[in-house]
Amino acid sequence: MSAAHDIIKRPIITEKSTADAAIGKYTFEVATHATKTQVRQAVEQLFSVKVVKVNTTNYDGKIKRQGVHIGPRNDWKKAVVTIDTEPKAGSYLQKGGKTATAPRKFKNTIEEFGFGQ
C-alpha cells in the first residue's frame, strides 16, 4: 500500500469543481494505480473528513507535437470525492443501559483545497 501523499497528487481546481465543493464534492488527480478504497483512505487520513462516495475516471494522454517531435502525454486518473458535510455525533450504549454521545470527530469541509469558500 502506498502513502496517502503518493495516492493524492493534486487538487483539480476548475469552475465546476469550485461549485461542487460547496456541496461537499472535491476533485483530485490521483495515482493511476489507486483504487477507490485507497483514495477514500488517503483523503480521510490527509484531511480528517468522512468520505461518503468516490467516483473515478481514467483519462488517456493526448498525442502532442512540438515541432517535428510527436509524443503522448501521460495517462492520468481523476477522483471526485463526496464528503459527509453533516457528520452526526455518534451515540452508543454504556454499562447500565445509559446512552452516551461522542462528539463528531470529522470536519465538514476541506480548507486546504486551494480556494476560499
Short mmCIF file of the C-alpha atoms (twelve columns), coordinates in Angstrom:
data_MODEL
# 
_entry.id   MODEL 
# 
loop_
_atom_site.group_PDB 
_atom_site.id 
_atom_site.type_symbol 
_atom_site.label_atom_id 
_atom_site.label_alt_id 
_atom_site.label_comp_id 
_atom_site.label_asym_id 
_atom_site.label_seq_id 
_atom_site.Cartn_x 
_atom_site.Cartn_y 
_atom_site.Cartn_z 
_atom_site.pdbx_PDB_model_num 
ATOM 1   C CA . MET A 1   0.000   0.000  0.000   1 
ATOM 2   C CA . SER A 2   1.247   3.459  -0.889  1 
ATOM 3   C CA . ALA A 3   1.387   6.510  1.336   1 
ATOM 4   C CA . ALA A 4   -1.508  8.966  1.190   1 
ATOM 5   C CA . HIS A 5   0.685   11.639 -0.425  1 
ATOM 6   C CA . ASP A 6   1.572   9.202  -3.200  1 
ATOM 7   C CA . ILE A 7   -2.094  8.475  -3.959  1 
ATOM 8   C CA . ILE A 8   -3.461  12.049 -3.947  1 
ATOM 9   C CA . LYS A 9   -1.317  14.002 -6.420  1 
ATOM 10  C CA . ARG A 10  -3.052  17.401 -6.571  1 
ATOM 11  C CA . PRO A 11  -6.471  19.052 -6.435  1 
ATOM 12  C CA . ILE A 12  -8.158  19.892 -9.715  1 
ATOM 13  C CA . ILE A 13  -9.454  23.462 -9.481  1 
ATOM 14  C CA . THR A 14  -11.928 24.460 -12.180 1 
ATOM 15  C CA . GLU A 15  -15.196 26.401 -12.192 1 
ATOM 16  C CA . LYS A 16  -17.178 23.176 -11.887 1 
ATOM 17  C CA . SER A 17  -15.049 21.716 -9.083  1 
ATOM 18  C CA . THR A 18  -15.244 25.008 -7.172  1 
ATOM 19  C CA . ALA A 19  -19.036 24.976 -7.419  1 
ATOM 20  C CA . ASP A 20  -19.169 21.293 -6.419  1 
ATOM 21  C CA . ALA A 21  -17.006 21.960 -3.348  1 
ATOM 22  C CA . ALA A 22  -19.879 23.986 -1.880  1 
ATOM 23  C CA . ILE A 23  -21.966 20.791 -1.747  1 
ATOM 24  C CA . GLY A 24  -19.134 18.586 -0.479  1 
ATOM 25  C CA . LYS A 25  -17.636 17.185 -3.715  1 
ATOM 26  C CA . TYR A 26  -13.889 17.615 -4.157  1 
ATOM 27  C CA . THR A 27  -11.904 16.672 -7.272  1 
ATOM 28  C CA . PHE A 28  -8.350  15.317 -7.179  1 
ATOM 29  C CA . GLU A 29  -5.831  13.925 -9.612  1 
ATOM 30  C CA . VAL A 30  -4.815  10.574 -8.168  1 
ATOM 31  C CA . ALA A 31  -2.286  7.870  -8.993  1 
ATOM 32  C CA . THR A 32  -3.350  5.708  -11.936 1 
ATOM 33  C CA . HIS A 33  -2.936  2.503  -9.913  1 
ATOM 34  C CA . ALA A 34  -5.049  3.756  -6.978  1 
ATOM 35  C CA . THR A 35  -8.336  2.043  -6.179  1 
ATOM 36  C CA . LYS A 36  -11.441 3.754  -4.798  1 
ATOM 37  C CA . THR A 37  -10.747 2.284  -1.362  1 
ATOM 38  C CA . GLN A 38  -7.193  3.638  -1.356  1 
ATOM 39  C CA . VAL A 39  -8.422  7.082  -2.458  1 
ATOM 40  C CA . ARG A 40  -11.030 7.052  0.338   1 
ATOM 41  C CA . GLN A 41  -8.445  6.128  2.971   1 
ATOM 42  C CA . ALA A 42  -5.944  8.713  1.697   1 
ATOM 43  C CA . VAL A 43  -8.470  11.582 1.752   1 
ATOM 44  C CA . GLU A 44  -9.711  10.613 5.220   1 
ATOM 45  C CA . GLN A 45  -6.127  10.452 6.506   1 
ATOM 46  C CA . LEU A 46  -4.903  13.700 4.909   1 
ATOM 47  C CA . PHE A 47  -7.900  15.950 5.537   1 
ATOM 48  C CA . SER A 48  -9.680  14.372 8.577   1 
ATOM 49  C CA . VAL A 49  -13.046 14.156 6.827   1 
ATOM 50  C CA . LYS A 50  -15.583 11.341 6.448   1 
ATOM 51  C CA . VAL A 51  -15.797 10.188 2.814   1 
ATOM 52  C CA . VAL A 52  -19.240 9.080  1.642   1 
ATOM 53  C CA . LYS A 53  -18.545 8.212  -2.010  1 
ATOM 54  C CA . VAL A 54  -15.658 8.096  -4.501  1 
ATOM 55  C CA . ASN A 55  -16.093 8.242  -8.290  1 
ATOM 56  C CA . THR A 56  -13.044 7.696  -10.513 1 
ATOM 57  C CA . THR A 57  -12.360 8.236  -14.210 1 
ATOM 58  C CA . ASN A 58  -9.338  7.185  -16.259 1 
ATOM 59  C CA . TYR A 59  -8.035  9.522  -18.962 1 
ATOM 60  C CA . ASP A 60  -5.674  8.629  -21.809 1 
ATOM 61  C CA . GLY A 61  -2.848  11.080 -22.502 1 
ATOM 62  C CA . LYS A 62  -3.251  13.213 -25.619 1 
ATOM 63  C CA . ILE A 63  -0.832  12.978 -28.523 1 
ATOM 64  C CA . LYS A 64  1.014   16.316 -28.626 1 
ATOM 65  C CA . ARG A 65  3.516   17.750 -31.061 1 
ATOM 66  C CA . GLN A 66  6.475   20.090 -30.535 1 
ATOM 67  C CA . GLY A 67  7.914   20.928 -33.944 1 
ATOM 68  C CA . VAL A 68  8.813   17.661 -35.647 1 
ATOM 69  C CA . HIS A 69  8.695   15.657 -32.424 1 
ATOM 70  C CA . ILE A 70  5.464   13.807 -31.639 1 
ATOM 71  C CA . GLY A 71  4.719   12.094 -28.349 1 
ATOM 72  C CA . PRO A 72  1.959   11.307 -25.868 1 
ATOM 73  C CA . ARG A 73  1.221   12.979 -22.567 1 
ATOM 74  C CA . ASN A 74  0.932   10.724 -19.542 1 
ATOM 75  C CA . ASP A 75  -2.289  8.861  -18.747 1 
ATOM 76  C CA . TRP A 76  -3.990  10.123 -15.580 1 
ATOM 77  C CA . LYS A 77  -6.862  9.398  -13.231 1 
ATOM 78  C CA . LYS A 78  -9.418  11.767 -11.695 1 
ATOM 79  C CA . ALA A 79  -11.336 11.103 -8.483  1 
ATOM 80  C CA . VAL A 80  -14.420 13.015 -7.344  1 
ATOM 81  C CA . VAL A 81  -14.730 12.534 -3.582  1 
ATOM 82  C CA . THR A 82  -18.001 13.270 -1.791  1 
ATOM 83  C CA . ILE A 83  -17.568 14.016 1.899   1 
ATOM 84  C CA . ASP A 84  -20.109 13.988 4.720   1 
ATOM 85  C CA . THR A 85  -21.000 17.664 5.215   1 
ATOM 86  C CA . GLU A 86  -23.102 16.983 8.333   1 
ATOM 87  C CA . PRO A 87  -21.301 14.338 10.395  1 
ATOM 88  C CA . LYS A 88  -23.574 13.130 13.173  1 
ATOM 89  C CA . ALA A 89  -22.401 12.742 16.718  1 
ATOM 90  C CA . GLY A 90  -22.019 9.056  17.490  1 
ATOM 91  C CA . SER A 91  -24.206 7.569  20.192  1 
ATOM 92  C CA . TYR A 92  -23.619 4.298  21.991  1 
ATOM 93  C CA . LEU A 93  -24.871 2.383  24.997  1 
ATOM 94  C CA . GLN A 94  -22.877 2.401  28.206  1 
ATOM 95  C CA . LYS A 95  -22.977 -0.094 31.021  1 
ATOM 96  C CA . GLY A 96  -26.325 0.018  32.743  1 
ATOM 97  C CA . GLY A 97  -28.242 0.907  29.575  1 
ATOM 98  C CA . LYS A 98  -27.402 4.628  29.535  1 
ATOM 99  C CA . THR A 99  -26.938 6.297  26.176  1 
ATOM 100 C CA . ALA A 100 -23.814 8.401  25.699  1 
ATOM 101 C CA . THR A 101 -22.866 10.567 22.751  1 
ATOM 102 C CA . ALA A 102 -19.410 11.066 21.341  1 
ATOM 103 C CA . PRO A 103 -18.699 14.399 19.666  1 
ATOM 104 C CA . ARG A 104 -18.152 14.362 15.922  1 
ATOM 105 C CA . LYS A 105 -14.529 13.850 15.072  1 
ATOM 106 C CA . PHE A 106 -14.632 14.761 11.393  1 
ATOM 107 C CA . LYS A 107 -14.520 18.148 9.692   1 
ATOM 108 C CA . ASN A 108 -17.262 19.087 7.222   1 
ATOM 109 C CA . THR A 109 -15.051 20.930 4.679   1 
ATOM 110 C CA . ILE A 110 -11.556 20.672 3.225   1 
ATOM 111 C CA . GLU A 111 -9.972  24.087 3.819   1 
ATOM 112 C CA . GLU A 112 -6.644  23.092 2.249   1 
ATOM 113 C CA . PHE A 113 -8.271  22.536 -1.152  1 
ATOM 114 C CA . GLY A 114 -6.809  25.670 -2.711  1 
ATOM 115 C CA . PHE A 115 -9.580  28.275 -2.587  1 
ATOM 116 C CA . GLY A 116 -11.728 30.021 -0.003  1 
ATOM 117 C CA . GLN A 117 -15.375 29.187 0.500   1 
# 
